[in-house]
Every structure is written in C-alpha cells, then in structure tokens.
Amino acid sequence: MFVALLAVTALAVVGGAVFLVLRPAASSTAALSDSGPPGSELAVRDLARLAPRADLAGTTPSPAAPTPTPVSTGGPGVTLTPPRLFVVSQSTLPERTKEDISRLKHVQKVDSFDGGAVKVSGAGLNLLAVDPARFRTWAPKAVAGHPRVWEALTRGELVADSSAVRRLGLVLGAQYQVDAGPRLRVAASASFGLPGVDGLVGVETGRRLGLLPGVALLVNGPEKAVPALSAGVRGLLGSGAQVIVVGGRAGSAAKGPTTATGTKTGTGVGTTTGSTGRATVGRPGSYLELYRKSAAVCPGLSWTVLAAIGQVESSHGRNNGPSSAGALGPMQFMPATWKAYGVDGDGDGVSNIWSPYDAVPSAANYLCANGAAQGGKKLEKAVWFYNHSWAYVSKVLSVAQGYARAYP
C-alpha cells in the first residue's frame, strides 16, 4: 500500500493547531496501490463461477521484518524536560532570536527543529525532523523510554502521532511514497503532545524531504511560569510566529507507543486465535455468494464494493501477495490492520489473513468502522481509508457499478 505525498513548504498555526502552507506539486495525480495485479482492468469477472480457494491460505511467506539498528540515544536515565511552549515560525528562527528567548526569565531550555507540511492524497500531514538523542528529552515519559521509536527515526522511518494514525487511517508497517522523494515506512505511533504535529522523522530524512530548517522551537520552564514565558516569547517574536502552550499533566500521562511489529500471540503471520472477532459467513461455493454474505457484516454496505476491492486488490484471490508494502491475502490487509479488524468468517476459531472466508468479511468490518454503511461521501472516504488514493476510490466505485449492472 503506497501513498503519494506532495511537496512541502512550511508550518503555520492558527487557533492552536498547525495547518498547511503548500507550494503546488508538479503533478496532482494520486498514486494507485501496487497491491493489485497487473491488468486489473475495470471489466467485471464472472463471480458466480469463481470459487474461493481456502487451500491457498498461508502458503506465501511474509516479508522479513526490518533489522533493528542500534542507536545511542540514552536510556531510562534520560532527564526529561517537558515542553511548555511550542513555537512555529514561517521561516528559520535566527540564532540571535533563540538566544534572546533562552535568556528570558524562567526559561530553562530551548531547542529548535526542522519542520514542514505535506499532503497525503489531499489530507494534511505535518512533520518535524529531529535528532533522536536531542528530541527524546522532550518526549512524554512513556515514549522517551521506548527504544523502538528512536531506532525507527535512526533508520529513516516515520513515527506517526497517534491522533494522525486515527484521523488519516495510516497503517503501521505500510510504506508511503513521497512525491519525487523517498518512500517512508510508518514504523510506530506515539502521542507526543504537540498540537498539530502528525509525525516525526530523522534529521537526514527531513533534509531528503525538503523540510525547512529551524522553523519549530520548544521551550521548557516551570509549569507555574507558563503565562510569563508565553508573554515573553510572544513579545520577542511579534506576529511572525505562533506560540502554543503545551505540556502539563496530559503529556506526562501519555500512553506508550505502538510499533508495526506487534506482539500479539498468533499461529502465524495474519493468523490469530483466542479473542478473535467473529462474523460468520460460512464457506460459500462462489465469490458472488461470499461477497453478498460478507456485506451483511456491515448493513448498508453494498456487496459490489467488496467485490470491486477484491478485484482491484488481488483479482479475487489470484494474486495474494505479499505486495512490496507487505500487504497480504485476497483483500490485501497489512498485518497490523488485520490485528485490529480481522474476523473469523467461517467459524473455525481462527482469523486467517490468507483465507477469503475470513478476509472478505474482515474488509466489510474495516469499511464499516470507517463509515461505509452511510453511503455517499462517507463510503468514498471509507474506501479511501482502504488505500489512500482518490484514483483508487474512483476505480473501485467504477468496478462496483459494473458488478451492480452485471448482477441486478
């Protein structure tokens, strides 16, 4: 699963939330998922004669997980300095200005970082580029003590803020293609407590992305002195920057991060037992019947949408992957997404990412969680969450219309 990110310029803030300032990209064409097989044309298949093949489940090995890179960024003894102010400038903050801020009464520490705004198929994403060793002291305790976050940044991967993962439907372990730039793997998610910041990358990755140097500043001081700190910093910066109060108890109580290499016990990649969700559809003899029964998992969702996704993603189980992004099975789930939405469709006590009897109702479950049952724009957005591309949405809905005509 790949996503096109547009060119970046700067961060800005209004009402306590960072928004995007973008220069036009060379092309606005969204990237299609590469998980579908070559020749996934819009012509519909004869689903009544196409039988699901459960015997293919689990026969394809999963891609190897990336090897962790050792990183020297301190350990449990790191002295935390929670940010009290988050400053975002429209251009690089001069060294003299940072020195003046550091000399203000009550200021105990300041540090600046690169930043910029990108877009994911029309949805905004704001990034900071940080040195893990320096930024770790600014992170909430639960995040600072988790080495995988800092190892991911050192490897050149993206650590997304938990709120961005929920809002944009980012998939842990998926790779996203930067427009005219590198691919980024979403290695982990964590709550950093910085309003409007959707994720972190390492300094070198930030340079490759073209993030702007020194446009973000964090300021530490006594919590009780925050009003005075804010007034002093605003006085030095004037109207050319935004100053946001952050930190406090909410930051210290933040939950620990989630990584793409989860630890949930299972019987193999994409196969879980125990507290598995169940949405029994049995083992229908044709894909047509399987799609129709699976749509009942999400009342209001047309079976034709499931059929269209099945065609675009794997040609109804003919190309089960793994894709180059690591997506698996007939409905091309990322393993991390499967852990959250995979169901036991045939009632055998196992949810298997490779089995169409589990994968198709799981796709209905995922679409339903993103509002597909409401139809219209909600359905379009739910399909967008499946693969972050509006071109993909158009293709799926066109194929769905074809199935609706073929099977009235």
ABEGO torsion letter per residue (X at the ends): XBBBBBBBBBBBBBGGBBBBBBBBBABABBBBBAABBBGBBABBBBAAABBBBAAABGABBBBBBBBBBBBBAEBAABBBBBBABBBBBABBBBAAAAAAAAABBGBABBBBBBBBBBBBGGBBBBBBBBBAAAAAAABBAAAAABAAAAAAAAAGBBBBBAAAAAAAGBBBGBBBBBBGBBBBBBABBBBAGBBGBAEBBBAAAAAAAGBBBGABBBBBBBAAAAAAAAAAAAAAAEAABBBBBBEEAAAAABBBBBBABBABBBAEBGBBBEBBBBBBAEBBABAAAAAAAAAAABBGBBAAAAAAAAAAAAGGGABAOBBAAGBBEAAGBBAAAAAAABBBAAGAGBBBAABAAAAAAAAAAAAAAAGAAAEEAAAAAAAAAABBBAAAAAAAAAAAAAAAAABX
